[in-house]
Amino acid sequence: MRMKLNSELGKNFNIFYFGQIISIIGDNCSSVALMWWILDKTGSAAQISSVLAPSLFIRVFLLPLCGPLGDIFSRKWIVIYADCWRAILTLILAVVFFLDYYYLPLIITISILLAIGQALFNSVSVSIIPNIISDESKIPKAMELTQSLTTFATVIGGISGGLIVTFLGIGGAFIVDTISFIVAVLATLKISEKAITTVTSQFTLPSSLTITITTMIKKWFSEFAEGIYVIRKIPLELGIGIVAAVLNLVTSPLSVALPVLVKEARNMPPWFLGALETSVGIGGVVGAIMVGKILKRVHADIAILLGIIVIGFGVLMLPYTPNILLPLVMMFFIGMGAMITNVPILTKSTMAIPDQYRSRVSSCASFMYQMANPIGVGVSGNLISLFSLSTTLLFSGVLMIVLAPLIYVIPNFKKFMRMSNESASTFYLENYPEAFRNQNQNQNQNQNQI
């Protein structure tokens, strides 16, 4: 696969994702460093959970609350502010490490603050794509390339993180992450302001200085409530969110299990943890390459089912592989299965939501997908301590496979996934017009004026 950016999608897309690739690589470095630091100081899976769970909860909880901001303000500047916020906090984390001040409540606090910046960025990370490409007909291609670029960055970031922690130390990895955020900010600043439209719905945000804080808060709550309303009125979106939440809950112990598997169970250096993360990314790249070919041979719903089963198989086999090569193979399967599962759903869902609703709806949907993760991460450390690493992952993988057919319980899932992208783009408006009440009201008003 040629991992270069695509000229068909325009300069703004290329600039933006260059910066984000660098940022993702830095994030992987920081993630490996933080987990290794905790295990170095405590050797406890429960302490990893105590750091990951609160920050994950905050990120998931804030995601739908931040979503309306992308439908009110410039999505470009939301990205910039989020990356600046994370750069400052990662630098603080580096300073704390160099001062050799490991204090768990402080680490948790910094992680929570970083999660706030991540939630702000994630709230517009999908909805910004149609605004930075040269032609909206290229949305499917842009979504597929975005997934490929993200996993490509994960490939580089995983092994880079492990090597940097091994050779430059934990503090060096935090510094690299700080620099990566600065690069991302500089890249985003170069995006043409005309490419980022502030989309408005029923209420138009005044540009004058007379706008009050009260008006802004009311607007924000109105947009947030609208996102919840849209999902509630579309059983297909609601069903996907519920099933995804269940499946994410089942696999959530993996994030705690990996550093424990590498450092405690296998007694391997940090580079191997990075190699496992890289293997997931390679699997994702292969999955991104394969997904288009797979969808030409089988229906999207079948591909999604197979992807979930592949993930479950990788998870259940991970602790039982006897050498260092087979865990890499299992992580490869997990990454490949995730890509085959996510791309068809994300592409069709994004196209089906009208642009003026994309930020708030995608944020609320992501909240549903991830809302069970903090619970799973929070208890996984204790589960590993009580029942062992291998038993916890075996149970998670088997349960994932058993629950995979739940996708066919979702209303209209099979029908929607078997549609062409063109048909899917109007499916929600045609079948659930009541979900987009503000758009319908505006259209009626325009028709009456005519």
N, C-alpha and C positions, 0 to 999 in steps of 0.2 A: 504493500500500500504506500502510495506517495503521500507522506505526512506534511505536505505543504498547504498553505492556505489557498483558497480558490478565488481566482480573479472574477469569476462570474457573480460572486456574491458581493463584490464591491470593496472598496478601500476601507470603509468603516468597519466592516466585519473582520477584515484581516488585521487591522490595527488592534481592535478590541481583543480578539482572541490570542494575538501574540502576547499581549500583557497578561491575560488570564492564564495562559499556559505557564508562563514564568511564575505566576502567583501560586498555581496548583503545585508546581514542583517545590516551591518553598514551603507550602503547607505540609507536604509529605515529610520534608526534613524535620519540621517542627513537631509533627505528630510522633515520629519515631523517637525524637529526642525526649519529649515529655514522658512517654511511657517508660523509656529506659531509665530516666532520672528517678521516677517513682519506684521502679523495681530495684534500682541500685540502693536507694535509701531504705526501702521497707521490705522488698521481696513479697509483697502482698497483692493478690488479685483483688481483694476487697477494697484496697486503697485506690487501685486503678478505677474501679467502679465508682468510688466516692468522688473522684474528679470528673469522670466522663458523664455520669448520670445527671448531675445538676446542670452542667453546661448544655448537654443534649436536650434536657427538658426546656431550658430557656430558649434555645434555638428553635425548637419545634413549636413552643407556645407563641413566640413572637412572630413567627413566619407569617401567619394569616393576618396578624395585626399590622405588620409592616407592608403587606401586600397593597393596600389602597394607596400608599404613598406613590407607587409607580404609575398609578392612574391619575395622580394629581400633579406631581412635580416631574421635573426632568429625570428620566431614568439614568441618563449619563451621570448626573451629579450625585445621584444616590449611590451609584457604584463607586465614584471617587471618594465620597465621604466615608463609605464603609471600608474601603481599602486603607485610607489614611488612619482611621480608628484602629484597625487591626495592626498596622505597622507600628504605631506607638505602643500598643499593649505587648506586642511580641518583643519589642526592644526592652520594655520593662521586665519581661520574663527573663531575658538574657542577663540583665543587670542583677536580678535576684539570684540567678544561678551563679554568676561570677563572684557574688558576695557570699556564696555558700550558705544561703539562708533558706533551707528547706522547711517551710512552715505550711502545713496542709491547708488551713483555712485561707491563707494568702494565695496559694496555687489554685484553689477552687474559685476564689473571687476573680482572679485574672482570667481563668478559663471561662467563667460566666460572662465577663465583659467581652471577651473575644467572640463568644457565641452570639452576643447582641449584634456585633458587626457582621458576623456570618449570616445571621437572619436577615439583616438589612440588605446585604448583597443578594442572597438567595431569592428574596422577594421579587427581584426584577431580572434575575439571571436568565429566565426563560422568556418573559414577556418583552425583553429588549431586542430579541433576535429579529422579529419582523421589522423593527425600526432601523436596523443597521445593515440590512441587505438591500441590494439595488432593485430587486423585483420580488413582490410578494408571492409570485408563482414558484419562487425558489425556496419557499419555507420548508417543504419536506427535505430538500437537499441540505439546507442550512441546519435543520435539526439533526439529521444523520451525521453531518460533518462535525457539529458541536459535540455530539457524544463521542465521536472518534477522537477529536482533539483532546477532550477531557481525559479519556482513557490513555491516550498517548502521553499526556503530561503525567499521569499516574505511573506509567511505565518508567519514565525517566526519574520522576520524583521519588518513587519507592527505593530504587537502588541508590540514588543520590543521597537520600536521607540516611540510609544505613551506612553508606561509605563515609559520609560527612561526620556522623556520630562516632564512627570507628576511628577516623583519622584526625578530625578537627575537634572532636568532643561535642558534648551536649550544647555548650554555649555557642560554639561555632554554627551549629544547626539553627539555633534561634536567630543569630545574626543574618544568616543566609535568608531565612524567611522574612525578616524585616526588609532586607534589600529587595526581595522579590515583590513585596507589596508596593514599594516605591516605584519600581519599574512598571507595575500594573497601572498605577496612578498616572504616570507620565504618558503611557500608551493611551489610556482612556481620554486624557486631556486633548489628544490629537484628533479625536473623533469630531466630525463636523457637527456643530450644534443643530443644524437644520435636519440632520438625520434622526435626532431624538425628539420626537414630538410629545408634548405633554397632552395626553388624551383626556378629554373631559366627557362626562356623561350628562345626566340631567342638569346638574348644577355646574355652572361655569365659574371657576375660581377667578376673582377679580385680579387685575394686575396692578391696581392702584395701592398706595401705601395705607389706605384706610381700612384694609382688611383686618379684622380683629382675630385674636387668638381663639375666641369662642366660635367664630365662623369656621376657622380651620379645623377645630376639634369636631364640630358638627359634621363638616364635610368628610373628615376621616372616618368617623363612626358610620356615616351613611354609606361610604364606599365599602367598609368592612362588612356591614350588614348585608349589602348587596351581593358580595362574594359568597357568603353563607347561604343566602336565599337562592342563588343560581344553582349551587351544588345540591341543595335540598330539593329543588324542583326538577332536577335531572337524575332520575334513579340510576342511570348508567354511571355517572360520575360518582354518585354516592356509594354505589356498590363496589366500584373499583377501589375507592378509598378505604372502605371497610375491609375488603379482602387483603389489600396491600398492607394494612395495619396489622392484621393477624399474621401474615407471612413475615413481616419485618420483626414482629415480636419473637417469633420462633428462631430467627437467625441472629438476633441481637447479641447473644453471648459471644459471637465470633470476635467482636472488636476488643473484648477483654481477654479472650482466650489466646489470641495470636502472640502478644508479647510474653505471656506466661509459657506458652508452648516453646518459644524460642529460647528464652533466658533460663527458665526453671526446669522444664521437662527435657529439652535437648542440650542445654548448656552451650548454646551457640552465641557468637558475637552479634553486635547490632546489624552488621551488613546482611545477615540472614533474614532478619525481620524486614529489612528493606527489600530483600530479594523476593520475599513472599508477597509484599505489596506490589512489587513490579510484576510478578507473575499474574496477579489479578488484572493489572493493566494490560498485559499482553493478551490475556484471555479476552478482555474487553475489546481490544483492537481487532482481534480475530473475529469476535462476535459481530462487531460493526461491519466488517468485510463480508461476513457470511450472511448477515440478516437479510440483505437485499436479495441474495441468491436463494435463500431459504423461502422467502415470501413469494418467490416465483414458482415454487414447487409445492408448498403447503399453505393453507390459510393462516392468517395472522394469529387466530386464537389457538391453533394447534402449536404454532411456533412458541407462543407464550407459555403454554402448558409444558412443552418440552424444556423450555428454558428454566422454569421453576424446578422441574425434576432434576435437571443437571446441577443446579445450585444445591439442592438437598443432598445429592450424591456426594458432591465435593465436601460438604460440611461433615457428613457422617464418617467419611473415610479419612479425614485429615489427621486425627490423632493416632490412627492405626498404621500409618505408612512407616516402614522400618528404617528408611534412609533419608538423606537430605534432599534427594531428587523428587521423590513421590509427593511430599507436601507441596512442592512447587507445582506439580501436575494438578493436584487437587485445587489449589488456588486458581490455577489457569481455568479449570472447569467452572469455578464459581464466577469468575469475571466474565467468561464467555456466556454463561447462562443468564447473568444479570443483563448484559447488553441485548441479547436476543429477546428477553422479556420486556425491557424498558422502551426500546426504540419504537416498536409499533404502537404501544399505548401512548407514549408521549407525543409522537407525531400526529396521530389522529385527534387526540384530545386537544392539542394546541390549535390545530386548524379549525376544529369545530367551535371553539370559543371566539366570539367577535373580539376584535382588537381592544375595544374600550373596556372589556371585562377581563382581559388576559392576566394582568398582574394580580388583581384581587382573587380571581378564581384559581389560578395556578398556585398561589400562596396558600389558600384555604385547602386545596387538594393535597399539596405537599404536607400540610399539617396533619391531614387525615392519614396519609401514608406513614408518617413518622411518629404519630402520637403515642404509640405503644413502645417505641424504642427506649425512652428513658427508663421505663419500668423494667424492660428486659435487661438493659445494661446495669441498672441498679441492683438487681438480684443475682446477676450472673456470677459476680465475684464470689458471693456466698455459696452459690450452687457448685462452682468449681471446687471450693474449699470443702464442701460437705460430701459431694458425690464423685469427685475427681474430674479432671479435664476431659478425659476420653468419654466418660459416661454422659457428661453434659452435651458434648458435641454430637455424640451418637443419637441421643434423644432428639436434639434439634433437627438434625438432618432427616431422620425417619419421619418426624412430624411434618416437615416441609413437604416431603413427597406425598404423604397421605392427604394433606390439605390442598394440594395443587388443583384438583378438579373443582374446587370452590368457585373458580372463575366462571363456570357455566351456570352458577346460581344467579349471577349478576344480570339484571334485566337488559335485554337487547345487546349483550356483550358480543355474542357470536355474530349477530347480524351486522353490528357496527364494525367489528374488526375485519369482516369479509368484504366491506365496501371499498371502492376505489377512494383515493385521497380526495378527489374532486367531489364525490358524493358525500363523503364524511364531513367536508367543510361546511355543508349546509344542513347536516342531519339534526343538530341541536335546535337550530332556528325553526326548522320545519316540524319537528316532533315535540319540542318543548318550548313553544313560543312564550308561554307564561313565565318562563325563567328569566326572560330578558324584557321585563316590564318597562323599564326606563327607555330602552331603545324603541320598543313598540309605541310608547306614548309620544316620543319625539317624532317618529315617523308619521303618526296620526296627526300631530300638530302641523307638521310640514305639509301634509296632504290637504288639511283644512285651509292652510294659508294659500295654497295654490288654487 
